[in-house]
Amino acid sequence: NAEGAVRLLDRMDQPDSVAFNSVLHALSKSGEEGSAEGAQALLERMERLSRRGNEQVCPTVQSYTSVIMAWSRAKEPAMAERVLQRLERSDAGIQPDTAVFTSVINSHITSE
């Protein structure tokens, strides 16, 4: 389950973006209560680590997309849009792609 994946990530000495993205993906698919909040917290952790100079943990478009999908599954389109805005303001040099926008659109459709 996604909770177990988070625990394993926490046990790693130096997880990289691939490890973080795997856990974010699991959280986005889990549908468990609190998984969207957990995904959001994990993304914020990645951003903090990256700002502190850890280049191995830079969030990717996939990172943001997974968090948007988690908020969509939680039927929280406003939060999905906030993550999109966060990506657009990011200084990581990445831009939203079609998958990001489609995920935000789907969050509005599925929240009805």
VMD Tcl script that builds the backbone (N, CA, C; Angstrom):
set m [mol new atoms 336]
animate dup $m
set s [atomselect $m all]
$s set {name element resname resid chain x y z} {
  {N N ASN 1 A 0.831 -1.195 0.000}
  {CA C ASN 1 A 0.000 0.000 0.000}
  {C C ASN 1 A 0.871 1.252 0.000}
  {N N ALA 2 A 0.257 2.374 -0.245}
  {CA C ALA 2 A 0.999 3.631 -0.368}
  {C C ALA 2 A 1.669 4.022 0.946}
  {N N GLU 3 A 1.019 3.752 2.034}
  {CA C GLU 3 A 1.599 4.087 3.346}
  {C C GLU 3 A 2.918 3.334 3.563}
  {N N GLY 4 A 2.944 2.078 3.162}
  {CA C GLY 4 A 4.164 1.285 3.264}
  {C C GLY 4 A 5.268 1.841 2.373}
  {N N ALA 5 A 4.886 2.345 1.193}
  {CA C ALA 5 A 5.868 2.941 0.294}
  {C C ALA 5 A 6.491 4.197 0.913}
  {N N VAL 6 A 5.664 4.988 1.589}
  {CA C VAL 6 A 6.180 6.191 2.262}
  {C C VAL 6 A 7.165 5.792 3.358}
  {N N ARG 7 A 6.827 4.757 4.121}
  {CA C ARG 7 A 7.729 4.294 5.186}
  {C C ARG 7 A 9.069 3.838 4.620}
  {N N LEU 8 A 9.038 3.123 3.511}
  {CA C LEU 8 A 10.290 2.673 2.885}
  {C C LEU 8 A 11.105 3.853 2.377}
  {N N LEU 9 A 10.441 4.843 1.792}
  {CA C LEU 9 A 11.143 6.035 1.331}
  {C C LEU 9 A 11.845 6.719 2.501}
  {N N ASP 10 A 11.159 6.805 3.629}
  {CA C ASP 10 A 11.732 7.449 4.817}
  {C C ASP 10 A 12.951 6.696 5.354}
  {N N ARG 11 A 13.033 5.398 5.066}
  {CA C ARG 11 A 14.168 4.600 5.543}
  {C C ARG 11 A 15.400 4.746 4.658}
  {N N MET 12 A 15.225 5.267 3.456}
  {CA C MET 12 A 16.346 5.398 2.517}
  {C C MET 12 A 17.285 6.505 2.970}
  {N N ASP 13 A 18.584 6.267 2.804}
  {CA C ASP 13 A 19.576 7.274 3.168}
  {C C ASP 13 A 19.480 8.512 2.293}
  {N N GLN 14 A 19.488 8.320 0.988}
  {CA C GLN 14 A 19.448 9.440 0.054}
  {C C GLN 14 A 18.529 9.108 -1.122}
  {N N PRO 15 A 17.225 9.172 -0.900}
  {CA C PRO 15 A 16.313 8.882 -2.015}
  {C C PRO 15 A 16.460 9.938 -3.108}
  {N N ASP 16 A 16.249 9.520 -4.344}
  {CA C ASP 16 A 16.330 10.453 -5.461}
  {C C ASP 16 A 14.934 10.712 -6.020}
  {N N SER 17 A 14.872 11.475 -7.109}
  {CA C SER 17 A 13.580 11.822 -7.710}
  {C C SER 17 A 12.813 10.588 -8.159}
  {N N VAL 18 A 13.522 9.575 -8.616}
  {CA C VAL 18 A 12.856 8.347 -9.065}
  {C C VAL 18 A 12.125 7.689 -7.896}
  {N N ALA 19 A 12.790 7.601 -6.749}
  {CA C ALA 19 A 12.158 7.005 -5.565}
  {C C ALA 19 A 10.967 7.843 -5.108}
  {N N PHE 20 A 11.152 9.156 -5.030}
  {CA C PHE 20 A 10.047 10.040 -4.635}
  {C C PHE 20 A 8.877 9.904 -5.603}
  {N N ASN 21 A 9.169 9.906 -6.913}
  {CA C ASN 21 A 8.100 9.822 -7.901}
  {C C ASN 21 A 7.356 8.493 -7.830}
  {N N SER 22 A 8.058 7.428 -7.496}
  {CA C SER 22 A 7.391 6.133 -7.338}
  {C C SER 22 A 6.375 6.183 -6.203}
  {N N VAL 23 A 6.775 6.801 -5.102}
  {CA C VAL 23 A 5.862 6.912 -3.954}
  {C C VAL 23 A 4.724 7.873 -4.275}
  {N N LEU 24 A 5.027 8.980 -4.942}
  {CA C LEU 24 A 3.967 9.911 -5.342}
  {C C LEU 24 A 2.947 9.219 -6.241}
  {N N HIS 25 A 3.442 8.405 -7.159}
  {CA C HIS 25 A 2.540 7.660 -8.049}
  {C C HIS 25 A 1.646 6.719 -7.245}
  {N N ALA 26 A 2.242 6.027 -6.292}
  {CA C ALA 26 A 1.456 5.117 -5.441}
  {C C ALA 26 A 0.384 5.891 -4.672}
  {N N LEU 27 A 0.748 7.034 -4.134}
  {CA C LEU 27 A -0.220 7.857 -3.402}
  {C C LEU 27 A -1.329 8.348 -4.326}
  {N N SER 28 A -0.985 8.690 -5.559}
  {CA C SER 28 A -1.990 9.201 -6.491}
  {C C SER 28 A -3.000 8.135 -6.881}
  {N N LYS 29 A -2.605 6.887 -6.828}
  {CA C LYS 29 A -3.475 5.780 -7.216}
  {C C LYS 29 A -4.217 5.153 -6.037}
  {N N SER 30 A -3.769 5.418 -4.816}
  {CA C SER 30 A -4.277 4.660 -3.670}
  {C C SER 30 A -5.728 4.962 -3.323}
  {N N GLY 31 A -6.122 6.204 -3.366}
  {CA C GLY 31 A -7.478 6.552 -2.963}
  {C C GLY 31 A -7.714 6.452 -1.473}
  {N N GLU 32 A -6.665 6.143 -0.709}
  {CA C GLU 32 A -6.798 6.056 0.745}
  {C C GLU 32 A -6.995 7.448 1.329}
  {N N GLU 33 A -7.710 7.516 2.432}
  {CA C GLU 33 A -7.910 8.800 3.088}
  {C C GLU 33 A -6.559 9.393 3.467}
  {N N GLY 34 A -6.370 10.662 3.141}
  {CA C GLY 34 A -5.131 11.348 3.468}
  {C C GLY 34 A -4.033 11.187 2.432}
  {N N SER 35 A -4.270 10.412 1.382}
  {CA C SER 35 A -3.210 10.191 0.402}
  {C C SER 35 A -2.888 11.461 -0.383}
  {N N ALA 36 A -3.870 12.288 -0.672}
  {CA C ALA 36 A -3.594 13.537 -1.390}
  {C C ALA 36 A -2.761 14.470 -0.518}
  {N N GLU 37 A -3.107 14.544 0.745}
  {CA C GLU 37 A -2.343 15.380 1.671}
  {C C GLU 37 A -0.912 14.853 1.806}
  {N N GLY 38 A -0.785 13.539 1.835}
  {CA C GLY 38 A 0.540 12.923 1.909}
  {C C GLY 38 A 1.362 13.210 0.665}
  {N N ALA 39 A 0.716 13.159 -0.497}
  {CA C ALA 39 A 1.411 13.456 -1.749}
  {C C ALA 39 A 1.850 14.918 -1.769}
  {N N GLN 40 A 0.974 15.808 -1.312}
  {CA C GLN 40 A 1.314 17.230 -1.261}
  {C C GLN 40 A 2.529 17.462 -0.354}
  {N N ALA 41 A 2.516 16.826 0.815}
  {CA C ALA 41 A 3.625 16.973 1.760}
  {C C ALA 41 A 4.928 16.437 1.169}
  {N N LEU 42 A 4.835 15.343 0.439}
  {CA C LEU 42 A 6.029 14.762 -0.173}
  {C C LEU 42 A 6.587 15.678 -1.269}
  {N N LEU 43 A 5.699 16.281 -2.059}
  {CA C LEU 43 A 6.143 17.232 -3.078}
  {C C LEU 43 A 6.838 18.426 -2.426}
  {N N GLU 44 A 6.252 18.936 -1.354}
  {CA C GLU 44 A 6.863 20.070 -0.649}
  {C C GLU 44 A 8.226 19.685 -0.071}
  {N N ARG 45 A 8.347 18.453 0.380}
  {CA C ARG 45 A 9.646 17.958 0.879}
  {C C ARG 45 A 10.668 17.931 -0.248}
  {N N MET 46 A 10.255 17.458 -1.421}
  {CA C MET 46 A 11.149 17.446 -2.581}
  {C C MET 46 A 11.602 18.865 -2.925}
  {N N GLU 47 A 10.657 19.784 -2.932}
  {CA C GLU 47 A 10.987 21.173 -3.265}
  {C C GLU 47 A 11.990 21.754 -2.259}
  {N N ARG 48 A 11.778 21.473 -0.986}
  {CA C ARG 48 A 12.701 21.964 0.054}
  {C C ARG 48 A 14.103 21.409 -0.143}
  {N N LEU 49 A 14.186 20.086 -0.344}
  {CA C LEU 49 A 15.478 19.447 -0.542}
  {C C LEU 49 A 16.181 20.010 -1.779}
  {N N SER 50 A 15.417 20.231 -2.823}
  {CA C SER 50 A 15.979 20.773 -4.055}
  {C C SER 50 A 16.500 22.191 -3.840}
  {N N ARG 51 A 15.720 23.020 -3.148}
  {CA C ARG 51 A 16.157 24.396 -2.868}
  {C C ARG 51 A 17.424 24.432 -2.026}
  {N N ARG 52 A 17.604 23.414 -1.189}
  {CA C ARG 52 A 18.803 23.341 -0.345}
  {C C ARG 52 A 20.004 22.775 -1.084}
  {N N GLY 53 A 19.838 22.531 -2.384}
  {CA C GLY 53 A 20.970 22.104 -3.186}
  {C C GLY 53 A 21.032 20.628 -3.512}
  {N N ASN 54 A 20.056 19.839 -3.099}
  {CA C ASN 54 A 20.059 18.413 -3.415}
  {C C ASN 54 A 19.506 18.216 -4.824}
  {N N GLU 55 A 20.409 18.130 -5.793}
  {CA C GLU 55 A 20.007 18.013 -7.188}
  {C C GLU 55 A 19.415 16.654 -7.529}
  {N N GLN 56 A 19.588 15.675 -6.653}
  {CA C GLN 56 A 19.044 14.332 -6.891}
  {C C GLN 56 A 17.543 14.251 -6.619}
  {N N VAL 57 A 16.995 15.299 -6.005}
  {CA C VAL 57 A 15.594 15.263 -5.579}
  {C C VAL 57 A 14.779 16.405 -6.197}
  {N N CYS 58 A 15.174 16.867 -7.366}
  {CA C CYS 58 A 14.408 17.926 -8.024}
  {C C CYS 58 A 13.053 17.379 -8.481}
  {N N PRO 59 A 11.980 18.068 -8.119}
  {CA C PRO 59 A 10.674 17.627 -8.622}
  {C C PRO 59 A 10.642 17.692 -10.146}
  {N N THR 60 A 9.930 16.770 -10.735}
  {CA C THR 60 A 9.760 16.712 -12.182}
  {C C THR 60 A 8.298 16.978 -12.524}
  {N N VAL 61 A 8.018 17.082 -13.802}
  {CA C VAL 61 A 6.621 17.236 -14.224}
  {C C VAL 61 A 5.803 16.058 -13.695}
  {N N GLN 62 A 6.397 14.872 -13.688}
  {CA C GLN 62 A 5.688 13.689 -13.184}
  {C C GLN 62 A 5.351 13.839 -11.703}
  {N N SER 63 A 6.232 14.479 -10.944}
  {CA C SER 63 A 5.978 14.694 -9.518}
  {C C SER 63 A 4.697 15.501 -9.341}
  {N N TYR 64 A 4.626 16.617 -10.058}
  {CA C TYR 64 A 3.464 17.497 -9.959}
  {C C TYR 64 A 2.201 16.807 -10.480}
  {N N THR 65 A 2.332 16.067 -11.581}
  {CA C THR 65 A 1.181 15.369 -12.152}
  {C C THR 65 A 0.616 14.355 -11.160}
  {N N SER 66 A 1.477 13.634 -10.476}
  {CA C SER 66 A 0.999 12.650 -9.494}
  {C C SER 66 A 0.233 13.322 -8.364}
  {N N VAL 67 A 0.717 14.464 -7.907}
  {CA C VAL 67 A 0.025 15.167 -6.822}
  {C C VAL 67 A -1.316 15.695 -7.317}
  {N N ILE 68 A -1.347 16.211 -8.534}
  {CA C ILE 68 A -2.614 16.667 -9.120}
  {C C ILE 68 A -3.594 15.507 -9.218}
  {N N MET 69 A -3.115 14.345 -9.634}
  {CA C MET 69 A -3.984 13.162 -9.728}
  {C C MET 69 A -4.500 12.740 -8.357}
  {N N ALA 70 A -3.661 12.874 -7.346}
  {CA C ALA 70 A -4.102 12.532 -5.981}
  {C C ALA 70 A -5.225 13.467 -5.541}
  {N N TRP 71 A -5.072 14.776 -5.795}
  {CA C TRP 71 A -6.134 15.722 -5.440}
  {C C TRP 71 A -7.389 15.470 -6.266}
  {N N SER 72 A -7.213 15.071 -7.515}
  {CA C SER 72 A -8.358 14.748 -8.365}
  {C C SER 72 A -9.133 13.563 -7.796}
  {N N ARG 73 A -8.397 12.535 -7.391}
  {CA C ARG 73 A -9.035 11.348 -6.801}
  {C C ARG 73 A -9.766 11.710 -5.512}
  {N N ALA 74 A -9.245 12.715 -4.797}
  {CA C ALA 74 A -9.872 13.174 -3.549}
  {C C ALA 74 A -11.020 14.158 -3.815}
  {N N LYS 75 A -11.297 14.393 -5.096}
  {CA C LYS 75 A -12.363 15.309 -5.510}
  {C C LYS 75 A -12.137 16.731 -4.991}
  {N N GLU 76 A -10.889 17.181 -5.150}
  {CA C GLU 76 A -10.469 18.519 -4.712}
  {C C GLU 76 A -9.847 19.281 -5.892}
  {N N PRO 77 A -10.676 19.721 -6.859}
  {CA C PRO 77 A -10.120 20.389 -8.035}
  {C C PRO 77 A -9.394 21.696 -7.712}
  {N N ALA 78 A -9.818 22.398 -6.690}
  {CA C ALA 78 A -9.128 23.644 -6.325}
  {C C ALA 78 A -7.690 23.361 -5.905}
  {N N MET 79 A -7.487 22.281 -5.180}
  {CA C MET 79 A -6.131 21.912 -4.767}
  {C C MET 79 A -5.308 21.465 -5.974}
  {N N ALA 80 A -5.940 20.757 -6.908}
  {CA C ALA 80 A -5.247 20.349 -8.134}
  {C C ALA 80 A -4.768 21.589 -8.894}
  {N N GLU 81 A -5.620 22.605 -8.957}
  {CA C GLU 81 A -5.225 23.850 -9.636}
  {C C GLU 81 A -4.097 24.555 -8.898}
  {N N ARG 82 A -4.094 24.501 -7.584}
  {CA C ARG 82 A -3.001 25.120 -6.819}
  {C C ARG 82 A -1.666 24.459 -7.133}
  {N N VAL 83 A -1.697 23.145 -7.304}
  {CA C VAL 83 A -0.453 22.440 -7.652}
  {C C VAL 83 A 0.007 22.864 -9.046}
  {N N LEU 84 A -0.937 23.019 -9.975}
  {CA C LEU 84 A -0.591 23.513 -11.310}
  {C C LEU 84 A 0.047 24.897 -11.202}
  {N N GLN 85 A -0.539 25.774 -10.414}
  {CA C GLN 85 A 0.024 27.119 -10.234}
  {C C GLN 85 A 1.416 27.053 -9.612}
  {N N ARG 86 A 1.581 26.137 -8.681}
  {CA C ARG 86 A 2.891 25.948 -8.033}
  {C C ARG 86 A 3.939 25.548 -9.070}
  {N N LEU 87 A 3.560 24.642 -9.975}
  {CA C LEU 87 A 4.455 24.215 -11.045}
  {C C LEU 87 A 4.777 25.397 -11.962}
  {N N GLU 88 A 3.764 26.175 -12.318}
  {CA C GLU 88 A 3.985 27.307 -13.212}
  {C C GLU 88 A 4.917 28.356 -12.597}
  {N N ARG 89 A 4.897 28.478 -11.271}
  {CA C ARG 89 A 5.766 29.440 -10.571}
  {C C ARG 89 A 7.125 28.855 -10.203}
  {N N SER 90 A 7.282 27.561 -10.409}
  {CA C SER 90 A 8.504 26.869 -10.008}
  {C C SER 90 A 9.720 27.445 -10.720}
  {N N ASP 91 A 10.805 27.526 -9.978}
  {CA C ASP 91 A 12.054 27.996 -10.585}
  {C C ASP 91 A 12.945 26.820 -11.003}
  {N N ALA 92 A 12.342 25.639 -11.101}
  {CA C ALA 92 A 13.103 24.441 -11.464}
  {C C ALA 92 A 13.307 24.315 -12.968}
  {N N GLY 93 A 12.732 25.237 -13.740}
  {CA C GLY 93 A 12.918 25.193 -15.183}
  {C C GLY 93 A 12.056 24.173 -15.889}
  {N N ILE 94 A 10.979 23.745 -15.269}
  {CA C ILE 94 A 10.071 22.801 -15.920}
  {C C ILE 94 A 8.736 23.489 -16.178}
  {N N GLN 95 A 8.062 23.028 -17.206}
  {CA C GLN 95 A 6.779 23.597 -17.596}
  {C C GLN 95 A 5.718 22.507 -17.602}
  {N N PRO 96 A 4.473 22.894 -17.327}
  {CA C PRO 96 A 3.396 21.901 -17.393}
  {C C PRO 96 A 3.243 21.371 -18.816}
  {N N ASP 97 A 2.940 20.094 -18.921}
  {CA C ASP 97 A 2.715 19.490 -20.223}
  {C C ASP 97 A 1.238 19.118 -20.361}
  {N N THR 98 A 0.916 18.448 -21.440}
  {CA C THR 98 A -0.469 18.073 -21.701}
  {C C THR 98 A -1.036 17.200 -20.580}
  {N N ALA 99 A -0.231 16.291 -20.056}
  {CA C ALA 99 A -0.709 15.404 -18.980}
  {C C ALA 99 A -1.097 16.199 -17.740}
  {N N VAL 100 A -0.353 17.248 -17.434}
  {CA C VAL 100 A -0.661 18.073 -16.264}
  {C C VAL 100 A -2.007 18.751 -16.457}
  {N N PHE 101 A -2.175 19.416 -17.601}
  {CA C PHE 101 A -3.429 20.125 -17.849}
  {C C PHE 101 A -4.611 19.157 -17.916}
  {N N THR 102 A -4.410 18.007 -18.542}
  {CA C THR 102 A -5.475 17.008 -18.621}
  {C C THR 102 A -5.861 16.513 -17.234}
  {N N SER 103 A -4.885 16.328 -16.364}
  {CA C SER 103 A -5.176 15.885 -14.997}
  {C C SER 103 A -5.990 16.927 -14.236}
  {N N VAL 104 A -5.668 18.204 -14.426}
  {CA C VAL 104 A -6.435 19.260 -13.761}
  {C C VAL 104 A -7.855 19.310 -14.331}
  {N N ILE 105 A -7.979 19.198 -15.643}
  {CA C ILE 105 A -9.307 19.175 -16.262}
  {C C ILE 105 A -10.118 18.014 -15.707}
  {N N ASN 106 A -9.494 16.839 -15.636}
  {CA C ASN 106 A -10.197 15.661 -15.102}
  {C C ASN 106 A -10.613 15.847 -13.655}
  {N N SER 107 A -9.820 16.601 -12.889}
  {CA C SER 107 A -10.178 16.830 -11.481}
  {C C SER 107 A -11.493 17.593 -11.390}
  {N N HIS 108 A -11.734 18.503 -12.327}
  {CA C HIS 108 A -12.996 19.238 -12.330}
  {C C HIS 108 A -14.156 18.335 -12.773}
  {N N ILE 109 A -13.893 17.487 -13.736}
  {CA C ILE 109 A -14.936 16.599 -14.244}
  {C C ILE 109 A -15.358 15.583 -13.183}
  {N N THR 110 A -14.386 14.991 -12.515}
  {CA C THR 110 A -14.693 13.930 -11.555}
  {C C THR 110 A -15.202 14.457 -10.216}
  {N N SER 111 A -15.072 15.763 -9.974}
  {CA C SER 111 A -15.528 16.299 -8.690}
  {C C SER 111 A -17.022 16.538 -8.683}
  {N N GLU 112 A -17.649 16.483 -9.839}
  {CA C GLU 112 A -19.092 16.773 -9.926}
  {C C GLU 112 A -19.931 15.598 -9.490}
}
mol reanalyze $m
mol bondsrecalc $m
mol representation Tube
mol addrep $m
